[in-house]
Amino acid sequence: MNRPGFIILVFALVASLFLGFSSCLKEPSVYTGSDVSLTFSVDTLRFDTVFTTQGSSTRLVKLFNPKDQPIRISEIRFKDGSSAFFRMNVDGVSGESFQQVDILANDSIYLFVEVTVDPDQPVSVSPFIVSDAIILVTNGNTQQIVLEAWGQNAVYIPNNTNSKGLALLSCDNKEILWNDPRPYVIFGVLLIDSCTLRIQEGTRIHLHGGVVPNENGIYTDGLIYTLENGKIRVEGTSSNPVIFRSDRLEPAFNQLPGQWGGIRLGPGSKDHLFQHAIIHHSITGIFVDSSATLTIRDSEIGYTSGSGLVSYGGDIAADNVLIHNSGRNGIQLALGGTHSFRYCTVANFSNTAEALSASNLFCLDPLCSDAYILPLTMSFENCILTGNNQDEITMIDGTGGTPGAFQYSFSHSLVRVKDLLMVDQWPDFFTQSTNCQNYTFGQPLFRDQNEDDFHLDTLSVVEGLALPIPSIPFDLDGVVRDPVSPDMGCFEYVD
């Protein structure tokens, strides 16, 4: 037999048998069940480099198929279709979106993400936080991978990976000074204990807030909280205040409330000072908890989704303070305490809650059949308390009139009340007050309330009606007050 011809014949027979056998095999079918869910090596890609020059950084995530059959991802894309800062590569192919991406049974593919930022550009080009998400759709189920990067040069507290976490600032009962010209960006919840945090003039503090689920429901992080041995001393000036606000600096967020949790002065913490501070966009501006003490001067609290200034059994001394655009009360005093307000303006036009809510009790159930009661002492001198309602003051004495349990004093102030004067409430309000005016809606008061300009109008009804207080010679802007006939509220009228 011709040997070469025999070999060719054998190969031909083997090849035909192999082809015949392989034609009987079927490719494994793609799994189409609605219960499919990809597994990710991480569900958040954080680019934790603080960029000091324009540059880029790359991270990766593995996408696992836990099924014993292949699965097909029908779509992979950026949340908004494209991204100004991020780029992605799926298993070696670059693009902004991908369709019909297969992963074999019990196998995985790589997804690479790159970010490029320039921290020296203005915040409109390179914000503090660059965030996005990648959307993956498999058999109708949608999953996402969160992307976070940091663009602006800033001091990140405690670092830029602490979102939704807790961090402790402690210094063995000494002081820590914040005076860096770069802004401070706080992630998660910052706890201050055994330490005094001094914040000097011109310091900018931005809080990165977001809704966070936990076992008790949800809360919004971006919170500063002092424990019993923690203290905050804000030392701004009229020309160079200390600013607390959201880290979202786009114009659309300038007046948006509830972007971060707020500042909470914890039970028993003492001697907090806020001098020339501006606090915007939080849920609650400042919350003064049981027995905590706060002095706040020449400051502004605005655009809160809850109340602007709250005390639950704490003590507050406030001079030259503007509180506006609160989602609830401008000032909420509950469970007693000792409080003094001088030359303060509360403009509560953005809701149906009162400018001032004051009580000496805290209800423990919806019907208030069980409550804590502590004595309340409060005084308002040269203040403006107004808003949309016919009543912008509510006062509740849980004892029904026990001497010393609810003590109040209003002097040379503009208020807006009606039902408060009813016989079953506080009919002697004006007879027990000194030189107070009841505001009639429509009277000239502020320069431009619709533009949140609460300086006094040319014909404002509060001009020249305040009582001089020698220890407060300047208004919130640093304008010298009339030494004989100053104006009510935090601003002295100027031409």
Secondary structure as a PSIPRED ss2 file (coil, helix, strand):
# PSIPRED VFORMAT (PSIPRED V4.0)

   1 M C   1.000  0.000  0.000
   2 N C   1.000  0.000  0.000
   3 R H   0.000  1.000  0.000
   4 P H   0.000  1.000  0.000
   5 G H   0.000  1.000  0.000
   6 F H   0.000  1.000  0.000
   7 I H   0.000  1.000  0.000
   8 I H   0.000  1.000  0.000
   9 L H   0.000  1.000  0.000
  10 V H   0.000  1.000  0.000
  11 F H   0.000  1.000  0.000
  12 A H   0.000  1.000  0.000
  13 L H   0.000  1.000  0.000
  14 V H   0.000  1.000  0.000
  15 A H   0.000  1.000  0.000
  16 S H   0.000  1.000  0.000
  17 L H   0.000  1.000  0.000
  18 F H   0.000  1.000  0.000
  19 L H   0.000  1.000  0.000
  20 G H   0.000  1.000  0.000
  21 F H   0.000  1.000  0.000
  22 S H   0.000  1.000  0.000
  23 S H   0.000  1.000  0.000
  24 C H   0.000  1.000  0.000
  25 L C   1.000  0.000  0.000
  26 K C   1.000  0.000  0.000
  27 E C   1.000  0.000  0.000
  28 P C   1.000  0.000  0.000
  29 S C   1.000  0.000  0.000
  30 V C   1.000  0.000  0.000
  31 Y C   1.000  0.000  0.000
  32 T C   1.000  0.000  0.000
  33 G C   1.000  0.000  0.000
  34 S C   1.000  0.000  0.000
  35 D C   1.000  0.000  0.000
  36 V C   1.000  0.000  0.000
  37 S C   1.000  0.000  0.000
  38 L C   1.000  0.000  0.000
  39 T E   0.000  0.000  1.000
  40 F E   0.000  0.000  1.000
  41 S C   1.000  0.000  0.000
  42 V C   1.000  0.000  0.000
  43 D C   1.000  0.000  0.000
  44 T E   0.000  0.000  1.000
  45 L E   0.000  0.000  1.000
  46 R E   0.000  0.000  1.000
  47 F E   0.000  0.000  1.000
  48 D C   1.000  0.000  0.000
  49 T C   1.000  0.000  0.000
  50 V C   1.000  0.000  0.000
  51 F C   1.000  0.000  0.000
  52 T C   1.000  0.000  0.000
  53 T C   1.000  0.000  0.000
  54 Q C   1.000  0.000  0.000
  55 G E   0.000  0.000  1.000
  56 S E   0.000  0.000  1.000
  57 S E   0.000  0.000  1.000
  58 T E   0.000  0.000  1.000
  59 R E   0.000  0.000  1.000
  60 L E   0.000  0.000  1.000
  61 V E   0.000  0.000  1.000
  62 K E   0.000  0.000  1.000
  63 L E   0.000  0.000  1.000
  64 F E   0.000  0.000  1.000
  65 N C   1.000  0.000  0.000
  66 P C   1.000  0.000  0.000
  67 K C   1.000  0.000  0.000
  68 D C   1.000  0.000  0.000
  69 Q C   1.000  0.000  0.000
  70 P C   1.000  0.000  0.000
  71 I E   0.000  0.000  1.000
  72 R E   0.000  0.000  1.000
  73 I E   0.000  0.000  1.000
  74 S E   0.000  0.000  1.000
  75 E E   0.000  0.000  1.000
  76 I E   0.000  0.000  1.000
  77 R E   0.000  0.000  1.000
  78 F E   0.000  0.000  1.000
  79 K C   1.000  0.000  0.000
  80 D C   1.000  0.000  0.000
  81 G C   1.000  0.000  0.000
  82 S C   1.000  0.000  0.000
  83 S C   1.000  0.000  0.000
  84 A C   1.000  0.000  0.000
  85 F C   1.000  0.000  0.000
  86 F E   0.000  0.000  1.000
  87 R E   0.000  0.000  1.000
  88 M E   0.000  0.000  1.000
  89 N E   0.000  0.000  1.000
  90 V E   0.000  0.000  1.000
  91 D C   1.000  0.000  0.000
  92 G C   1.000  0.000  0.000
  93 V E   0.000  0.000  1.000
  94 S E   0.000  0.000  1.000
  95 G E   0.000  0.000  1.000
  96 E C   1.000  0.000  0.000
  97 S E   0.000  0.000  1.000
  98 F E   0.000  0.000  1.000
  99 Q E   0.000  0.000  1.000
 100 Q E   0.000  0.000  1.000
 101 V E   0.000  0.000  1.000
 102 D E   0.000  0.000  1.000
 103 I E   0.000  0.000  1.000
 104 L C   1.000  0.000  0.000
 105 A C   1.000  0.000  0.000
 106 N C   1.000  0.000  0.000
 107 D C   1.000  0.000  0.000
 108 S E   0.000  0.000  1.000
 109 I E   0.000  0.000  1.000
 110 Y E   0.000  0.000  1.000
 111 L E   0.000  0.000  1.000
 112 F E   0.000  0.000  1.000
 113 V E   0.000  0.000  1.000
 114 E E   0.000  0.000  1.000
 115 V E   0.000  0.000  1.000
 116 T E   0.000  0.000  1.000
 117 V E   0.000  0.000  1.000
 118 D C   1.000  0.000  0.000
 119 P C   1.000  0.000  0.000
 120 D C   1.000  0.000  0.000
 121 Q C   1.000  0.000  0.000
 122 P C   1.000  0.000  0.000
 123 V C   1.000  0.000  0.000
 124 S C   1.000  0.000  0.000
 125 V C   1.000  0.000  0.000
 126 S C   1.000  0.000  0.000
 127 P C   1.000  0.000  0.000
 128 F C   1.000  0.000  0.000
 129 I E   0.000  0.000  1.000
 130 V E   0.000  0.000  1.000
 131 S E   0.000  0.000  1.000
 132 D E   0.000  0.000  1.000
 133 A E   0.000  0.000  1.000
 134 I E   0.000  0.000  1.000
 135 I E   0.000  0.000  1.000
 136 L E   0.000  0.000  1.000
 137 V E   0.000  0.000  1.000
 138 T E   0.000  0.000  1.000
 139 N C   1.000  0.000  0.000
 140 G C   1.000  0.000  0.000
 141 N E   0.000  0.000  1.000
 142 T E   0.000  0.000  1.000
 143 Q E   0.000  0.000  1.000
 144 Q E   0.000  0.000  1.000
 145 I E   0.000  0.000  1.000
 146 V E   0.000  0.000  1.000
 147 L E   0.000  0.000  1.000
 148 E E   0.000  0.000  1.000
 149 A E   0.000  0.000  1.000
 150 W E   0.000  0.000  1.000
 151 G C   1.000  0.000  0.000
 152 Q C   1.000  0.000  0.000
 153 N C   1.000  0.000  0.000
 154 A C   1.000  0.000  0.000
 155 V E   0.000  0.000  1.000
 156 Y E   0.000  0.000  1.000
 157 I E   0.000  0.000  1.000
 158 P C   1.000  0.000  0.000
 159 N C   1.000  0.000  0.000
 160 N C   1.000  0.000  0.000
 161 T C   1.000  0.000  0.000
 162 N C   1.000  0.000  0.000
 163 S C   1.000  0.000  0.000
 164 K C   1.000  0.000  0.000
 165 G C   1.000  0.000  0.000
 166 L E   0.000  0.000  1.000
 167 A E   0.000  0.000  1.000
 168 L E   0.000  0.000  1.000
 169 L E   0.000  0.000  1.000
 170 S C   1.000  0.000  0.000
 171 C C   1.000  0.000  0.000
 172 D C   1.000  0.000  0.000
 173 N C   1.000  0.000  0.000
 174 K E   0.000  0.000  1.000
 175 E E   0.000  0.000  1.000
 176 I E   0.000  0.000  1.000
 177 L E   0.000  0.000  1.000
 178 W E   0.000  0.000  1.000
 179 N C   1.000  0.000  0.000
 180 D C   1.000  0.000  0.000
 181 P C   1.000  0.000  0.000
 182 R C   1.000  0.000  0.000
 183 P C   1.000  0.000  0.000
 184 Y E   0.000  0.000  1.000
 185 V E   0.000  0.000  1.000
 186 I E   0.000  0.000  1.000
 187 F E   0.000  0.000  1.000
 188 G C   1.000  0.000  0.000
 189 V E   0.000  0.000  1.000
 190 L E   0.000  0.000  1.000
 191 L E   0.000  0.000  1.000
 192 I E   0.000  0.000  1.000
 193 D C   1.000  0.000  0.000
 194 S C   1.000  0.000  0.000
 195 C E   0.000  0.000  1.000
 196 T E   0.000  0.000  1.000
 197 L E   0.000  0.000  1.000
 198 R E   0.000  0.000  1.000
 199 I E   0.000  0.000  1.000
 200 Q E   0.000  0.000  1.000
 201 E C   1.000  0.000  0.000
 202 G C   1.000  0.000  0.000
 203 T C   1.000  0.000  0.000
 204 R E   0.000  0.000  1.000
 205 I E   0.000  0.000  1.000
 206 H E   0.000  0.000  1.000
 207 L E   0.000  0.000  1.000
 208 H E   0.000  0.000  1.000
 209 G C   1.000  0.000  0.000
 210 G C   1.000  0.000  0.000
 211 V E   0.000  0.000  1.000
 212 V E   0.000  0.000  1.000
 213 P E   0.000  0.000  1.000
 214 N E   0.000  0.000  1.000
 215 E C   1.000  0.000  0.000
 216 N C   1.000  0.000  0.000
 217 G E   0.000  0.000  1.000
 218 I E   0.000  0.000  1.000
 219 Y E   0.000  0.000  1.000
 220 T E   0.000  0.000  1.000
 221 D C   1.000  0.000  0.000
 222 G C   1.000  0.000  0.000
 223 L E   0.000  0.000  1.000
 224 I E   0.000  0.000  1.000
 225 Y E   0.000  0.000  1.000
 226 T E   0.000  0.000  1.000
 227 L C   1.000  0.000  0.000
 228 E C   1.000  0.000  0.000
 229 N C   1.000  0.000  0.000
 230 G E   0.000  0.000  1.000
 231 K E   0.000  0.000  1.000
 232 I E   0.000  0.000  1.000
 233 R E   0.000  0.000  1.000
 234 V E   0.000  0.000  1.000
 235 E E   0.000  0.000  1.000
 236 G C   1.000  0.000  0.000
 237 T C   1.000  0.000  0.000
 238 S C   1.000  0.000  0.000
 239 S C   1.000  0.000  0.000
 240 N C   1.000  0.000  0.000
 241 P C   1.000  0.000  0.000
 242 V E   0.000  0.000  1.000
 243 I E   0.000  0.000  1.000
 244 F E   0.000  0.000  1.000
 245 R E   0.000  0.000  1.000
 246 S E   0.000  0.000  1.000
 247 D C   1.000  0.000  0.000
 248 R C   1.000  0.000  0.000
 249 L C   1.000  0.000  0.000
 250 E C   1.000  0.000  0.000
 251 P H   0.000  1.000  0.000
 252 A H   0.000  1.000  0.000
 253 F H   0.000  1.000  0.000
 254 N C   1.000  0.000  0.000
 255 Q C   1.000  0.000  0.000
 256 L C   1.000  0.000  0.000
 257 P C   1.000  0.000  0.000
 258 G C   1.000  0.000  0.000
 259 Q C   1.000  0.000  0.000
 260 W E   0.000  0.000  1.000
 261 G E   0.000  0.000  1.000
 262 G E   0.000  0.000  1.000
 263 I E   0.000  0.000  1.000
 264 R E   0.000  0.000  1.000
 265 L E   0.000  0.000  1.000
 266 G C   1.000  0.000  0.000
 267 P C   1.000  0.000  0.000
 268 G C   1.000  0.000  0.000
 269 S C   1.000  0.000  0.000
 270 K C   1.000  0.000  0.000
 271 D C   1.000  0.000  0.000
 272 H E   0.000  0.000  1.000
 273 L E   0.000  0.000  1.000
 274 F E   0.000  0.000  1.000
 275 Q E   0.000  0.000  1.000
 276 H C   1.000  0.000  0.000
 277 A E   0.000  0.000  1.000
 278 I E   0.000  0.000  1.000
 279 I E   0.000  0.000  1.000
 280 H E   0.000  0.000  1.000
 281 H C   1.000  0.000  0.000
 282 S E   0.000  0.000  1.000
 283 I E   0.000  0.000  1.000
 284 T E   0.000  0.000  1.000
 285 G E   0.000  0.000  1.000
 286 I E   0.000  0.000  1.000
 287 F E   0.000  0.000  1.000
 288 V E   0.000  0.000  1.000
 289 D C   1.000  0.000  0.000
 290 S C   1.000  0.000  0.000
 291 S C   1.000  0.000  0.000
 292 A C   1.000  0.000  0.000
 293 T E   0.000  0.000  1.000
 294 L E   0.000  0.000  1.000
 295 T E   0.000  0.000  1.000
 296 I E   0.000  0.000  1.000
 297 R E   0.000  0.000  1.000
 298 D E   0.000  0.000  1.000
 299 S E   0.000  0.000  1.000
 300 E E   0.000  0.000  1.000
 301 I E   0.000  0.000  1.000
 302 G E   0.000  0.000  1.000
 303 Y E   0.000  0.000  1.000
 304 T E   0.000  0.000  1.000
 305 S C   1.000  0.000  0.000
 306 G C   1.000  0.000  0.000
 307 S C   1.000  0.000  0.000
 308 G C   1.000  0.000  0.000
 309 L E   0.000  0.000  1.000
 310 V E   0.000  0.000  1.000
 311 S E   0.000  0.000  1.000
 312 Y E   0.000  0.000  1.000
 313 G C   1.000  0.000  0.000
 314 G C   1.000  0.000  0.000
 315 D E   0.000  0.000  1.000
 316 I E   0.000  0.000  1.000
 317 A E   0.000  0.000  1.000
 318 A E   0.000  0.000  1.000
 319 D E   0.000  0.000  1.000
 320 N E   0.000  0.000  1.000
 321 V E   0.000  0.000  1.000
 322 L E   0.000  0.000  1.000
 323 I E   0.000  0.000  1.000
 324 H E   0.000  0.000  1.000
 325 N E   0.000  0.000  1.000
 326 S E   0.000  0.000  1.000
 327 G C   1.000  0.000  0.000
 328 R C   1.000  0.000  0.000
 329 N C   1.000  0.000  0.000
 330 G C   1.000  0.000  0.000
 331 I E   0.000  0.000  1.000
 332 Q E   0.000  0.000  1.000
 333 L E   0.000  0.000  1.000
 334 A E   0.000  0.000  1.000
 335 L C   1.000  0.000  0.000
 336 G C   1.000  0.000  0.000
 337 G E   0.000  0.000  1.000
 338 T E   0.000  0.000  1.000
 339 H E   0.000  0.000  1.000
 340 S E   0.000  0.000  1.000
 341 F E   0.000  0.000  1.000
 342 R E   0.000  0.000  1.000
 343 Y C   1.000  0.000  0.000
 344 C C   1.000  0.000  0.000
 345 T E   0.000  0.000  1.000
 346 V E   0.000  0.000  1.000
 347 A E   0.000  0.000  1.000
 348 N E   0.000  0.000  1.000
 349 F C   1.000  0.000  0.000
 350 S C   1.000  0.000  0.000
 351 N C   1.000  0.000  0.000
 352 T C   1.000  0.000  0.000
 353 A C   1.000  0.000  0.000
 354 E C   1.000  0.000  0.000
 355 A C   1.000  0.000  0.000
 356 L E   0.000  0.000  1.000
 357 S E   0.000  0.000  1.000
 358 A E   0.000  0.000  1.000
 359 S E   0.000  0.000  1.000
 360 N C   1.000  0.000  0.000
 361 L E   0.000  0.000  1.000
 362 F E   0.000  0.000  1.000
 363 C E   0.000  0.000  1.000
 364 L C   1.000  0.000  0.000
 365 D C   1.000  0.000  0.000
 366 P C   1.000  0.000  0.000
 367 L C   1.000  0.000  0.000
 368 C C   1.000  0.000  0.000
 369 S C   1.000  0.000  0.000
 370 D C   1.000  0.000  0.000
 371 A E   0.000  0.000  1.000
 372 Y E   0.000  0.000  1.000
 373 I E   0.000  0.000  1.000
 374 L C   1.000  0.000  0.000
 375 P C   1.000  0.000  0.000
 376 L E   0.000  0.000  1.000
 377 T E   0.000  0.000  1.000
 378 M E   0.000  0.000  1.000
 379 S E   0.000  0.000  1.000
 380 F E   0.000  0.000  1.000
 381 E E   0.000  0.000  1.000
 382 N C   1.000  0.000  0.000
 383 C C   1.000  0.000  0.000
 384 I E   0.000  0.000  1.000
 385 L E   0.000  0.000  1.000
 386 T E   0.000  0.000  1.000
 387 G E   0.000  0.000  1.000
 388 N C   1.000  0.000  0.000
 389 N C   1.000  0.000  0.000
 390 Q C   1.000  0.000  0.000
 391 D C   1.000  0.000  0.000
 392 E C   1.000  0.000  0.000
 393 I E   0.000  0.000  1.000
 394 T E   0.000  0.000  1.000
 395 M E   0.000  0.000  1.000
 396 I E   0.000  0.000  1.000
 397 D C   1.000  0.000  0.000
 398 G C   1.000  0.000  0.000
 399 T C   1.000  0.000  0.000
 400 G C   1.000  0.000  0.000
 401 G C   1.000  0.000  0.000
 402 T C   1.000  0.000  0.000
 403 P C   1.000  0.000  0.000
 404 G C   1.000  0.000  0.000
 405 A C   1.000  0.000  0.000
 406 F E   0.000  0.000  1.000
 407 Q E   0.000  0.000  1.000
 408 Y E   0.000  0.000  1.000
 409 S E   0.000  0.000  1.000
 410 F E   0.000  0.000  1.000
 411 S E   0.000  0.000  1.000
 412 H C   1.000  0.000  0.000
 413 S C   1.000  0.000  0.000
 414 L E   0.000  0.000  1.000
 415 V E   0.000  0.000  1.000
 416 R C   1.000  0.000  0.000
 417 V C   1.000  0.000  0.000
 418 K C   1.000  0.000  0.000
 419 D H   0.000  1.000  0.000
 420 L H   0.000  1.000  0.000
 421 L H   0.000  1.000  0.000
 422 M C   1.000  0.000  0.000
 423 V C   1.000  0.000  0.000
 424 D C   1.000  0.000  0.000
 425 Q C   1.000  0.000  0.000
 426 W C   1.000  0.000  0.000
 427 P C   1.000  0.000  0.000
 428 D C   1.000  0.000  0.000
 429 F C   1.000  0.000  0.000
 430 F C   1.000  0.000  0.000
 431 T C   1.000  0.000  0.000
 432 Q C   1.000  0.000  0.000
 433 S C   1.000  0.000  0.000
 434 T E   0.000  0.000  1.000
 435 N C   1.000  0.000  0.000
 436 C C   1.000  0.000  0.000
 437 Q E   0.000  0.000  1.000
 438 N E   0.000  0.000  1.000
 439 Y C   1.000  0.000  0.000
 440 T C   1.000  0.000  0.000
 441 F C   1.000  0.000  0.000
 442 G C   1.000  0.000  0.000
 443 Q C   1.000  0.000  0.000
 444 P C   1.000  0.000  0.000
 445 L C   1.000  0.000  0.000
 446 F E   0.000  0.000  1.000
 447 R E   0.000  0.000  1.000
 448 D E   0.000  0.000  1.000
 449 Q H   0.000  1.000  0.000
 450 N H   0.000  1.000  0.000
 451 E H   0.000  1.000  0.000
 452 D C   1.000  0.000  0.000
 453 D E   0.000  0.000  1.000
 454 F E   0.000  0.000  1.000
 455 H E   0.000  0.000  1.000
 456 L E   0.000  0.000  1.000
 457 D C   1.000  0.000  0.000
 458 T C   1.000  0.000  0.000
 459 L C   1.000  0.000  0.000
 460 S C   1.000  0.000  0.000
 461 V C   1.000  0.000  0.000
 462 V C   1.000  0.000  0.000
 463 E C   1.000  0.000  0.000
 464 G C   1.000  0.000  0.000
 465 L C   1.000  0.000  0.000
 466 A C   1.000  0.000  0.000
 467 L C   1.000  0.000  0.000
 468 P C   1.000  0.000  0.000
 469 I C   1.000  0.000  0.000
 470 P C   1.000  0.000  0.000
 471 S C   1.000  0.000  0.000
 472 I C   1.000  0.000  0.000
 473 P C   1.000  0.000  0.000
 474 F E   0.000  0.000  1.000
 475 D C   1.000  0.000  0.000
 476 L C   1.000  0.000  0.000
 477 D C   1.000  0.000  0.000
 478 G C   1.000  0.000  0.000
 479 V C   1.000  0.000  0.000
 480 V E   0.000  0.000  1.000
 481 R C   1.000  0.000  0.000
 482 D C   1.000  0.000  0.000
 483 P C   1.000  0.000  0.000
 484 V C   1.000  0.000  0.000
 485 S C   1.000  0.000  0.000
 486 P C   1.000  0.000  0.000
 487 D C   1.000  0.000  0.000
 488 M C   1.000  0.000  0.000
 489 G C   1.000  0.000  0.000
 490 C C   1.000  0.000  0.000
 491 F C   1.000  0.000  0.000
 492 E C   1.000  0.000  0.000
 493 Y C   1.000  0.000  0.000
 494 V C   1.000  0.000  0.000
 495 D C   1.000  0.000  0.000
